[in-house]
Amino acid sequence: MESSILKTIIITGPPGVGKTTLICKVCSSIKDKGHILQGFYTEEVRGEGNKQRIGFDVVTLAGKRGILARENPGDKLRRPKVGKYSVFVQEFEDLALPLLAIQDSKLLIIDEVGKMELFSKRFELAVSDLLKKTRPLVVSVPEKSNLPLVEQLKKAPNSKLYTVTKTNRNSLADEITDLITQSLVVTK
Protein backbone atom coordinates (compact mmCIF):
# COMPACT_ATOMS: atom_id res chain seq x y z
CA MET A 1 0.00 0.00 0.00
CA GLU A 2 1.27 3.42 -0.92
CA SER A 3 -0.48 5.25 1.89
CA SER A 4 -1.21 4.47 5.52
CA ILE A 5 -4.92 4.96 4.84
CA LEU A 6 -6.47 1.64 3.94
CA LYS A 7 -9.33 1.91 1.48
CA THR A 8 -10.31 -1.63 0.54
CA ILE A 9 -9.73 -5.05 2.05
CA ILE A 10 -10.38 -7.80 -0.46
CA ILE A 11 -10.95 -11.31 0.83
CA THR A 12 -10.68 -14.21 -1.58
CA GLY A 13 -10.24 -17.95 -1.48
CA PRO A 14 -11.77 -21.14 -2.81
CA PRO A 15 -15.49 -21.87 -2.30
CA GLY A 16 -16.28 -23.20 1.17
CA VAL A 17 -12.97 -22.15 2.77
CA GLY A 18 -14.62 -19.77 5.24
CA LYS A 19 -14.62 -16.30 3.66
CA THR A 20 -18.08 -15.43 4.97
CA THR A 21 -17.30 -16.84 8.41
CA LEU A 22 -14.15 -14.72 8.49
CA ILE A 23 -16.10 -11.60 7.49
CA CYS A 24 -18.70 -12.25 10.19
CA LYS A 25 -15.95 -12.60 12.83
CA VAL A 26 -14.33 -9.36 11.68
CA CYS A 27 -17.70 -7.56 11.75
CA SER A 28 -18.38 -8.75 15.28
CA SER A 29 -14.97 -7.57 16.50
CA ILE A 30 -15.29 -4.17 14.80
CA LYS A 31 -18.79 -3.67 16.27
CA ASP A 32 -17.46 -4.60 19.71
CA LYS A 33 -14.95 -1.74 19.33
CA GLY A 34 -17.83 0.69 18.85
CA HIS A 35 -17.61 1.29 15.11
CA ILE A 36 -20.68 1.58 12.90
CA LEU A 37 -20.86 -0.96 10.08
CA GLN A 38 -23.18 -1.33 7.14
CA GLY A 39 -23.48 -4.06 4.54
CA PHE A 40 -24.40 -7.65 3.91
CA TYR A 41 -23.11 -11.18 3.64
CA THR A 42 -24.30 -14.22 1.73
CA GLU A 43 -25.34 -17.41 3.45
CA GLU A 44 -25.98 -20.92 2.20
CA VAL A 45 -29.53 -22.22 2.49
CA ARG A 46 -29.87 -25.94 3.09
CA GLY A 47 -32.85 -28.19 2.49
CA GLU A 48 -34.54 -30.62 4.85
CA GLY A 49 -32.15 -32.35 7.19
CA ASN A 50 -29.43 -29.81 6.37
CA LYS A 51 -28.04 -32.23 3.80
CA GLN A 52 -28.09 -30.43 0.47
CA ARG A 53 -27.55 -26.79 -0.41
CA ILE A 54 -30.62 -25.41 -2.18
CA GLY A 55 -29.59 -21.79 -2.54
CA PHE A 56 -28.20 -18.62 -1.05
CA ASP A 57 -29.67 -15.74 0.93
CA VAL A 58 -28.36 -12.22 1.32
CA VAL A 59 -28.36 -11.13 4.97
CA THR A 60 -27.84 -7.55 6.14
CA LEU A 61 -25.68 -6.82 9.16
CA ALA A 62 -28.94 -5.67 10.80
CA GLY A 63 -30.42 -9.16 10.28
CA LYS A 64 -32.79 -8.62 7.33
CA ARG A 65 -32.81 -11.54 4.93
CA GLY A 66 -33.70 -11.94 1.26
CA ILE A 67 -33.35 -14.55 -1.43
CA LEU A 68 -30.27 -14.33 -3.63
CA ALA A 69 -30.60 -17.66 -5.46
CA ARG A 70 -32.52 -20.92 -5.34
CA GLU A 71 -32.33 -24.25 -7.01
CA ASN A 72 -35.52 -24.93 -9.01
CA PRO A 73 -37.67 -22.02 -7.79
CA GLY A 74 -41.39 -22.77 -7.90
CA ASP A 75 -42.31 -19.71 -9.94
CA LYS A 76 -42.27 -19.73 -13.73
CA LEU A 77 -40.30 -16.49 -14.11
CA ARG A 78 -37.24 -16.62 -16.32
CA ARG A 79 -34.33 -15.71 -14.10
CA PRO A 80 -30.62 -15.61 -14.86
CA LYS A 81 -28.80 -18.73 -13.73
CA VAL A 82 -25.44 -19.62 -12.26
CA GLY A 83 -25.09 -23.38 -12.51
CA LYS A 84 -28.25 -24.92 -11.08
CA TYR A 85 -29.27 -21.76 -9.20
CA SER A 86 -31.75 -19.16 -10.40
CA VAL A 87 -30.79 -15.65 -9.27
CA PHE A 88 -33.43 -13.37 -7.73
CA VAL A 89 -31.95 -10.10 -9.01
CA GLN A 90 -34.79 -7.80 -7.93
CA GLU A 91 -34.93 -9.15 -4.38
CA PHE A 92 -31.14 -8.86 -4.11
CA GLU A 93 -31.25 -5.25 -5.36
CA ASP A 94 -34.10 -4.32 -3.01
CA LEU A 95 -32.05 -5.45 0.00
CA ALA A 96 -28.44 -4.68 -0.99
CA LEU A 97 -28.57 -1.42 -2.95
CA PRO A 98 -29.94 0.80 -0.14
CA LEU A 99 -27.08 -0.40 2.10
CA LEU A 100 -24.49 0.85 -0.36
CA ALA A 101 -25.97 4.36 -0.30
CA ILE A 102 -26.10 4.86 3.49
CA GLN A 103 -23.42 7.34 4.55
CA ASP A 104 -23.51 7.13 8.35
CA SER A 105 -21.34 4.02 8.68
CA LYS A 106 -17.57 4.10 8.95
CA LEU A 107 -17.10 0.77 7.17
CA LEU A 108 -19.01 -1.00 4.41
CA ILE A 109 -19.09 -4.81 4.16
CA ILE A 110 -19.90 -6.50 0.83
CA ASP A 111 -19.87 -10.31 0.83
CA GLU A 112 -19.67 -10.96 -2.06
CA VAL A 113 -19.02 -9.55 -5.50
CA GLY A 114 -19.50 -12.60 -7.70
CA LYS A 115 -21.41 -13.88 -10.70
CA MET A 116 -24.79 -13.99 -8.98
CA GLU A 117 -24.57 -10.48 -7.57
CA LEU A 118 -23.25 -9.06 -10.84
CA PHE A 119 -26.42 -9.99 -12.70
CA SER A 120 -27.49 -6.69 -11.14
CA LYS A 121 -25.98 -3.96 -13.29
CA ARG A 122 -27.15 -1.42 -10.69
CA PHE A 123 -25.13 -3.25 -8.02
CA GLU A 124 -22.09 -3.41 -10.30
CA LEU A 125 -22.28 0.35 -10.93
CA ALA A 126 -22.79 1.11 -7.22
CA VAL A 127 -19.73 -0.93 -6.18
CA SER A 128 -17.64 0.66 -8.92
CA ASP A 129 -18.72 4.10 -7.67
CA LEU A 130 -17.79 3.15 -4.09
CA LEU A 131 -14.18 2.75 -5.19
CA LYS A 132 -14.14 6.50 -5.90
CA LYS A 133 -15.28 7.36 -2.36
CA THR A 134 -13.24 7.51 0.84
CA ARG A 135 -15.24 5.14 3.04
CA PRO A 136 -13.31 1.90 3.75
CA LEU A 137 -14.66 -1.33 2.27
CA VAL A 138 -14.34 -5.01 3.09
CA VAL A 139 -15.24 -7.04 0.02
CA SER A 140 -15.10 -10.74 -0.74
CA VAL A 141 -14.54 -11.95 -4.28
CA PRO A 142 -14.21 -15.34 -5.97
CA GLU A 143 -10.66 -16.66 -6.05
CA LYS A 144 -10.76 -17.54 -9.74
CA SER A 145 -12.58 -14.88 -11.66
CA ASN A 146 -12.27 -12.93 -14.86
CA LEU A 147 -15.08 -10.55 -13.92
CA PRO A 148 -13.99 -6.97 -14.73
CA LEU A 149 -15.28 -5.52 -11.44
CA VAL A 150 -13.41 -8.16 -9.42
CA GLU A 151 -10.21 -7.22 -11.26
CA GLN A 152 -10.95 -3.52 -10.65
CA LEU A 153 -11.36 -4.21 -6.92
CA LYS A 154 -8.10 -6.15 -6.74
CA LYS A 155 -6.23 -3.27 -8.40
CA ALA A 156 -7.86 -0.50 -6.35
CA PRO A 157 -5.46 2.00 -4.78
CA ASN A 158 -4.77 1.51 -1.06
CA SER A 159 -6.17 -1.99 -1.05
CA LYS A 160 -4.94 -5.18 0.53
CA LEU A 161 -5.74 -8.67 -0.73
CA TYR A 162 -6.09 -11.59 1.68
CA THR A 163 -6.33 -15.15 0.39
CA VAL A 164 -8.13 -17.35 2.91
CA THR A 165 -6.97 -20.93 3.35
CA LYS A 166 -7.87 -23.63 5.84
CA THR A 167 -4.58 -23.00 7.65
CA ASN A 168 -4.84 -19.21 7.97
CA ARG A 169 -8.58 -18.58 8.25
CA ASN A 170 -8.61 -18.42 12.04
CA SER A 171 -5.60 -16.11 12.41
CA LEU A 172 -6.74 -13.69 9.71
CA ALA A 173 -9.70 -12.38 11.73
CA ASP A 174 -7.48 -10.64 14.28
CA GLU A 175 -5.05 -9.35 11.65
CA ILE A 176 -7.83 -7.88 9.49
CA THR A 177 -9.66 -6.44 12.51
CA ASP A 178 -6.48 -4.69 13.68
CA LEU A 179 -5.83 -3.29 10.21
CA ILE A 180 -9.39 -1.97 9.90
CA THR A 181 -9.31 -0.48 13.40
CA GLN A 182 -6.06 1.36 12.62
CA SER A 183 -7.51 2.61 9.34
CA LEU A 184 -10.74 3.84 10.95
CA VAL A 185 -8.73 5.82 13.51
CA VAL A 186 -6.66 7.43 10.71
CA THR A 187 -9.77 8.37 8.67
CA LYS A 188 -11.64 10.08 11.57
N, C-alpha and C positions, 0 to 999 in steps of 0.2 A: 504494500500500500504506500502511496506517495505521501499521504497526509495522515495525521493522527486521528482525523475524524473518519470514523467508519460509516459508510453509507449503506452497504448491502452485504448481508451474510447469505451465502448461497449454500444450501445443504443438498447433497446428492448422494447417490448410492444405489445399489441394485434393489429391485422390488422386494419388499418383505424384510429388509435389513433393520428397520426401526427408525426411519426418518421422522415419521409422524410422532412416534413415542418420544424421540429426542426433542422435537419442537414443543410438545406438550410439557416436558420437564423444564425446558428453558422458560417457557411462558409462566409456569408456576413459580419458578425462582425469581423471575423479573417482577411479577406481581407482588410477591412477598417482600420485595425491596421497595414497594410503594410506587412503582411506575405504572402509568396507564398504557394498556395495550389495546389494540384493535385488530381484528382479522378473523381468519378461519383456518380450519384444518379439514382434511378428508379422512373418513373412517370407513373401514370395510363393514358391510352388512352381511350377516350370515343367515342362512335359512334355518329351518327346524333342526333342533339338535346341535346347532352350531357347527355342522359338518362342512357345508359347502358355501363358498362366497357367492352371493346372489347380486351384489352391487356395491355401490359406494354412496355415502351421504356426505354433504358438506355441513360442518358444524361450526357455528360462530363461537368466539371465545366467551360470549355471553350465554351460550347454551342453546341457541336456536338451531334447529335442524331442518334440512331440506334434502330432497333427492338430487343426487348428481347423476347416477346411472343405475340401471337395473338390467338384469338378464331377463329376457322375454317379458316386457311389461304387458299388462293386460289390455291396455288401450290399443287402438288401431292407428294411432298417429305415426307418421313416418318421422323417425328421429335419426340423427346421425349416430353412427356406431363406431365403437372401438372394440375390436374383437367381438365377443358375444354380448357386449353391454350396449344398451341404447342410452344415449346421453340426454338428459332433461335440461336443455340449454336455458329455457326461460326460467325454470325454478332456480337453477344455479345463479343466473343473473339477478333475479329478484332478491336473493339472499346475500350474494357476495359483492355486487357492485356498490350498494350503499356504504358498505364498510370501507371501501377504498377511498371514498370521498370525505369521510369524517376527519376533521382536522384536530380534534382535541386530544388525540393520543400521541405519545412520544415515540411509539414503535408500532409498526404495522407487520403483521404475520400473514403470509400467504403460503398455505400448504395445499395444493401445489400448483405449479404452472406446467401442465402437461397436455397431452392430446385431448383429453376430455374437456378440460377447462377452456382450451383454445378453440373449441367450436364456437365459443362466444367471441365474436370480433370486438364487441364492446369491452369485454374483459381484457382482451389482448391490448387494445388501445389504452385502457386505463392503467394497466401495469407498465406499459411503455412510457406513459406520461409520468408515472411515479418516479421513474429513474431520473427525471429532470428536476425533481423536488429535493428538499433537504432532509425530509423525515427518514430516519433509518428503517430499513426493511430486513426481515428474515424471510427468505423464500426457499422452498424446496423445488427441485427440478429433477426430471428423470436423468439417470446416469448416462444412458446412451440415447442421444437425441440429436436430430438435425433441425429441430424447430428454430426458426430465426429468433424468436423472442428469448428462448432459452440461451442461445448463443449471445444475444445482446446482454442478458443478465450476467452471464459469466464474464463478459468483458467490461462491465460497468466500472467506472472510476471508483476508487476507494471501496472496493469490494474484496471479500475474502471467501474462498471456496473451501468447504469442508466435505470430504468424501467419507461417508459413514460405512463402517465395516462391523462385523460381529465382534472384533477384538477392541475397537475403539469407541463403540457407541455409548458405553456407560461413562467413560472419562470425558467425552466431548461436551456433555451438558454443562459441567462446571466451567470449562474453558470458554465456551460460547457465552454463557451467562456473564462471566467476568468481562469479556470483551465488549458485550453490549452495555453493561453497567458503566464501564469506563467511557464508552462513546456517548452515552446519554448524559453523563456529567459534563463532557466537553461541549455538547451541543446546547446546553441550557442557556 
